[in-house]
Amino acid sequence: MTRWDRARPGVTYTCGGCGRLIETAKPVFVITLPGLKAFRYRCEVCEGPAPPDLPELVVLIAQPRAIEPPVMFRQLLPLDFRRQSGDR
């Protein structure tokens, strides 16, 4: 399977045809081998021009969640709860 995509940040893309590094957000031709997790990449010079309707790269940055203090369950029960229920 083949498709055009944009080079994502944090991933090193090397063209399998000429060996040049593909910069972030530049068009890259991705070749997926069936049955394997291997990918082959080609630059615009080796594979030809990218389609003009290729969408721009959008990177979403996750906002860190606030750390909440742990809940203390022992405070929910009265100190003498066994004497009130009659259990010993």
N, CA and C atoms as a LAMMPS dump frame, in Angstrom:
ITEM: TIMESTEP
0
ITEM: NUMBER OF ATOMS
264
ITEM: BOX BOUNDS ff ff ff
-5.0000000000000000e+02 5.0000000000000000e+02
-5.0000000000000000e+02 5.0000000000000000e+02
-5.0000000000000000e+02 5.0000000000000000e+02
ITEM: ATOMS id mol type element x y z
1 1 1 N 0.846 -1.168 0
2 1 2 C 0 0 0
3 1 3 C 0.895 1.236 0
4 2 1 N 0.536 2.206 -0.767
5 2 2 C 1.327 3.432 -0.844
6 2 3 C 0.428 4.635 -0.609
7 3 1 N 1.014 5.695 -0.044
8 3 2 C 0.258 6.923 0.189
9 3 3 C 1.238 8.074 0.405
10 4 1 N 0.761 9.27 0.176
11 4 2 C 1.531 10.467 0.482
12 4 3 C 1.144 10.944 1.868
13 5 1 N 2.097 11.415 2.623
14 5 2 C 1.865 11.909 3.975
15 5 3 C 2.854 13.038 4.242
16 6 1 N 2.782 13.617 5.416
17 6 2 C 3.74 14.638 5.84
18 6 3 C 4.663 14.023 6.89
19 7 1 N 5.925 14.417 6.867
20 7 2 C 6.893 13.916 7.851
21 7 3 C 6.538 14.474 9.217
22 8 1 N 6.392 13.605 10.191
23 8 2 C 5.981 14.003 11.54
24 8 3 C 7.194 14.307 12.405
25 9 1 N 7.034 15.2 13.378
26 9 2 C 8.164 15.509 14.262
27 9 3 C 8.486 14.325 15.168
28 10 1 N 9.754 14.163 15.488
29 10 2 C 10.192 13.093 16.369
30 10 3 C 10.509 11.796 15.656
31 11 1 N 10.288 11.716 14.361
32 11 2 C 10.57 10.514 13.582
33 11 3 C 11.61 10.878 12.528
34 12 1 N 12.617 10.046 12.382
35 12 2 C 13.644 10.279 11.366
36 12 3 C 13.229 9.574 10.082
37 13 1 N 13.032 10.357 9.033
38 13 2 C 12.662 9.818 7.733
39 13 3 C 13.874 9.899 6.822
40 14 1 N 14.296 8.77 6.293
41 14 2 C 15.392 8.705 5.344
42 14 3 C 14.852 8.119 4.049
43 15 1 N 15.105 8.783 2.945
44 15 2 C 14.633 8.313 1.645
45 15 3 C 15.347 7.012 1.291
46 16 1 N 14.574 6.022 0.861
47 16 2 C 15.152 4.748 0.465
48 16 3 C 15.767 4.771 -0.915
49 17 1 N 15.507 5.837 -1.678
50 17 2 C 16.066 5.926 -3.017
51 17 3 C 17.412 6.626 -3.045
52 18 1 N 17.477 7.823 -2.436
53 18 2 C 18.71 8.61 -2.507
54 18 3 C 19.413 8.749 -1.157
55 19 1 N 18.753 8.388 -0.056
56 19 2 C 19.385 8.428 1.256
57 19 3 C 19.348 9.773 1.956
58 20 1 N 18.667 10.755 1.395
59 20 2 C 18.621 12.07 2.046
60 20 3 C 17.599 12.075 3.175
61 21 1 N 17.821 12.931 4.173
62 21 2 C 16.896 13.074 5.288
63 21 3 C 15.728 13.95 4.865
64 22 1 N 14.525 13.557 5.245
65 22 2 C 13.317 14.308 4.923
66 22 3 C 12.954 15.12 6.147
67 23 1 N 12.855 16.431 5.996
68 23 2 C 12.592 17.337 7.109
69 23 3 C 11.149 17.225 7.577
70 24 1 N 10.903 17.685 8.798
71 24 2 C 9.564 17.68 9.382
72 24 3 C 8.624 18.534 8.54
73 25 1 N 7.408 18.049 8.351
74 25 2 C 6.309 18.696 7.625
75 25 3 C 6.499 18.677 6.11
76 26 1 N 7.554 18.082 5.593
77 26 2 C 7.744 17.959 4.146
78 26 3 C 6.985 16.727 3.655
79 27 1 N 6.534 16.726 2.393
80 27 2 C 5.84 15.547 1.861
81 27 3 C 6.765 14.331 1.807
82 28 1 N 6.206 13.18 2.143
83 28 2 C 6.946 11.929 2.106
84 28 3 C 6.021 10.856 1.523
85 29 1 N 6.557 10.03 0.632
86 29 2 C 5.814 8.926 0.03
87 29 3 C 6.063 7.697 0.892
88 30 1 N 5.008 7.13 1.47
89 30 2 C 5.124 6.01 2.407
90 30 3 C 4.703 4.732 1.7
91 31 1 N 5.571 3.728 1.742
92 31 2 C 5.291 2.417 1.16
93 31 3 C 5.203 1.421 2.315
94 32 1 N 4.041 0.793 2.478
95 32 2 C 3.823 -0.188 3.533
96 32 3 C 3.881 -1.578 2.919
97 33 1 N 4.679 -2.447 3.512
98 33 2 C 4.766 -3.825 3.036
99 33 3 C 3.688 -4.662 3.713
100 34 1 N 2.862 -5.382 2.969
101 34 2 C 1.767 -6.144 3.578
102 34 3 C 2.291 -7.265 4.476
103 35 1 N 1.653 -7.383 5.633
104 35 2 C 2.032 -8.427 6.576
105 35 3 C 3.212 -8.08 7.455
106 36 1 N 3.821 -6.941 7.24
107 36 2 C 4.976 -6.525 8.042
108 36 3 C 4.734 -5.128 8.61
109 37 1 N 5.489 -4.782 9.62
110 37 2 C 5.406 -3.433 10.155
111 37 3 C 6.508 -2.552 9.572
112 38 1 N 7.085 -2.974 8.489
113 38 2 C 8.175 -2.223 7.865
114 38 3 C 7.601 -1.163 6.93
115 39 1 N 8.229 -0.008 6.945
116 39 2 C 7.834 1.085 6.076
117 39 3 C 9.03 1.492 5.227
118 40 1 N 8.768 1.9 4.021
119 40 2 C 9.784 2.468 3.134
120 40 3 C 9.344 3.895 2.832
121 41 1 N 10.296 4.796 2.762
122 41 2 C 9.994 6.202 2.517
123 41 3 C 10.721 6.681 1.278
124 42 1 N 10.078 7.589 0.535
125 42 2 C 10.68 8.209 -0.638
126 42 3 C 10.43 9.719 -0.551
127 43 1 N 11.415 10.49 -1.008
128 43 2 C 11.272 11.945 -1.029
129 43 3 C 10.615 12.377 -2.337
130 44 1 N 10.317 13.668 -2.448
131 44 2 C 9.691 14.188 -3.665
132 44 3 C 10.619 14.106 -4.876
133 45 1 N 11.925 14.18 -4.644
134 45 2 C 12.879 14.132 -5.754
135 45 3 C 12.853 12.752 -6.401
136 46 1 N 12.798 11.698 -5.597
137 46 2 C 12.836 10.329 -6.131
138 46 3 C 11.479 9.865 -6.652
139 47 1 N 10.399 10.245 -5.987
140 47 2 C 9.076 9.712 -6.322
141 47 3 C 8.267 10.647 -7.208
142 48 1 N 8.675 11.881 -7.339
143 48 2 C 7.911 12.848 -8.121
144 48 3 C 7.186 13.812 -7.202
145 49 1 N 6.526 14.803 -7.763
146 49 2 C 5.875 15.814 -6.925
147 49 3 C 4.697 15.237 -6.144
148 50 1 N 4.496 15.777 -4.956
149 50 2 C 3.37 15.368 -4.116
150 50 3 C 2.086 15.961 -4.682
151 51 1 N 0.939 15.353 -4.395
152 51 2 C -0.317 15.917 -4.887
153 51 3 C -0.562 17.298 -4.271
154 52 1 N -1.146 18.206 -5.012
155 52 2 C -1.349 19.568 -4.49
156 52 3 C -2.372 19.643 -3.365
157 53 1 N -3.251 18.649 -3.233
158 53 2 C -4.267 18.686 -2.184
159 53 3 C -3.821 17.983 -0.9
160 54 1 N -2.524 17.745 -0.734
161 54 2 C -2.004 17.107 0.482
162 54 3 C -2.183 18.069 1.655
163 55 1 N -2.898 17.657 2.721
164 55 2 C -3.156 18.588 3.831
165 55 3 C -1.879 18.939 4.594
166 56 1 N -1.909 20.097 5.23
167 56 2 C -0.787 20.538 6.049
168 56 3 C -0.69 19.676 7.3
169 57 1 N 0.496 19.64 7.893
170 57 2 C 0.726 18.859 9.11
171 57 3 C 0.163 19.612 10.305
172 58 1 N -0.664 18.936 11.077
173 58 2 C -1.231 19.502 12.307
174 58 3 C -0.757 18.634 13.453
175 59 1 N -0.064 19.247 14.412
176 59 2 C 0.441 18.517 15.569
177 59 3 C -0.311 18.997 16.794
178 60 1 N -0.954 18.076 17.497
179 60 2 C -1.679 18.406 18.719
180 60 3 C -0.795 18.103 19.914
181 61 1 N -0.729 19.051 20.835
182 61 2 C 0.074 18.878 22.039
183 61 3 C -0.891 18.655 23.2
184 62 1 N -0.733 17.542 23.887
185 62 2 C -1.611 17.214 25.005
186 62 3 C -1.283 18.097 26.204
187 63 1 N -2.317 18.592 26.848
188 63 2 C -2.139 19.407 28.043
189 63 3 C -1.953 18.473 29.243
190 64 1 N -0.977 18.743 30.099
191 64 2 C -0.791 17.881 31.268
192 64 3 C -1.952 18.038 32.249
193 65 1 N -2.349 16.927 32.821
194 65 2 C -3.442 16.951 33.8
195 65 3 C -2.902 17.305 35.168
196 66 1 N -3.714 17.98 35.945
197 66 2 C -3.323 18.345 37.301
198 66 3 C -3.3 17.092 38.172
199 67 1 N -2.327 16.998 39.029
200 67 2 C -2.211 15.854 39.928
201 67 3 C -3.076 16.129 41.147
202 68 1 N -3.999 15.219 41.402
203 68 2 C -4.907 15.375 42.529
204 68 3 C -4.362 14.599 43.724
205 69 1 N -4.554 15.134 44.93
206 69 2 C -4.079 14.397 46.1
207 69 3 C -4.895 13.124 46.297
208 70 1 N -4.301 12.087 46.867
209 70 2 C -5.036 10.834 47.079
210 70 3 C -6.163 11.018 48.091
211 71 1 N -7.211 10.229 47.914
212 71 2 C -8.366 10.286 48.812
213 71 3 C -8.068 9.423 50.031
214 72 1 N -8.325 9.944 51.195
215 72 2 C -8.117 9.201 52.439
216 72 3 C -9.444 8.56 52.841
217 73 1 N -9.568 7.239 52.673
218 73 2 C -10.81 6.55 52.969
219 73 3 C -11.013 6.354 54.471
220 74 1 N -9.943 6.352 55.243
221 74 2 C -10.086 6.143 56.683
222 74 3 C -10.866 7.286 57.339
223 75 1 N -10.853 8.441 56.75
224 75 2 C -11.561 9.569 57.344
225 75 3 C -13.069 9.477 57.128
226 76 1 N -13.519 8.606 56.262
227 76 2 C -14.942 8.49 55.975
228 76 3 C -15.688 7.721 57.069
229 77 1 N -15.009 6.839 57.8
230 77 2 C -15.642 6.037 58.84
231 77 3 C -15.365 6.652 60.21
232 78 1 N -16.346 6.601 61.109
233 78 2 C -16.079 7.092 62.467
234 78 3 C -15.076 6.169 63.162
235 79 1 N -14.375 6.679 64.125
236 79 2 C -13.351 5.903 64.808
237 79 3 C -13.927 4.713 65.562
238 80 1 N -15.145 4.808 66.031
239 80 2 C -15.734 3.716 66.815
240 80 3 C -16.824 2.993 66.019
241 81 1 N -16.634 2.756 64.737
242 81 2 C -17.67 2.142 63.906
243 81 3 C -17.929 0.692 64.292
244 82 1 N -16.932 -0.035 64.858
245 82 2 C -17.171 -1.433 65.247
246 82 3 C -18.043 -1.5 66.508
247 83 1 N -17.832 -0.59 67.414
248 83 2 C -18.65 -0.607 68.642
249 83 3 C -20.092 -0.23 68.338
250 84 1 N -20.302 0.624 67.334
251 84 2 C -21.669 1.026 67.011
252 84 3 C -22.44 -0.11 66.347
253 85 1 N -21.76 -0.953 65.598
254 85 2 C -22.462 -2.043 64.911
255 85 3 C -22.579 -3.293 65.779
256 86 1 N -21.893 -3.36 66.89
257 86 2 C -21.98 -4.5 67.772
258 86 3 C -20.987 -5.594 67.445
259 87 1 N -20.137 -5.432 66.432
260 87 2 C -19.136 -6.434 66.071
261 87 3 C -17.91 -6.273 66.94
262 88 1 N -17.292 -7.382 67.27
263 88 2 C -16.035 -7.35 68.028
264 88 3 C -15.007 -8.157 67.322
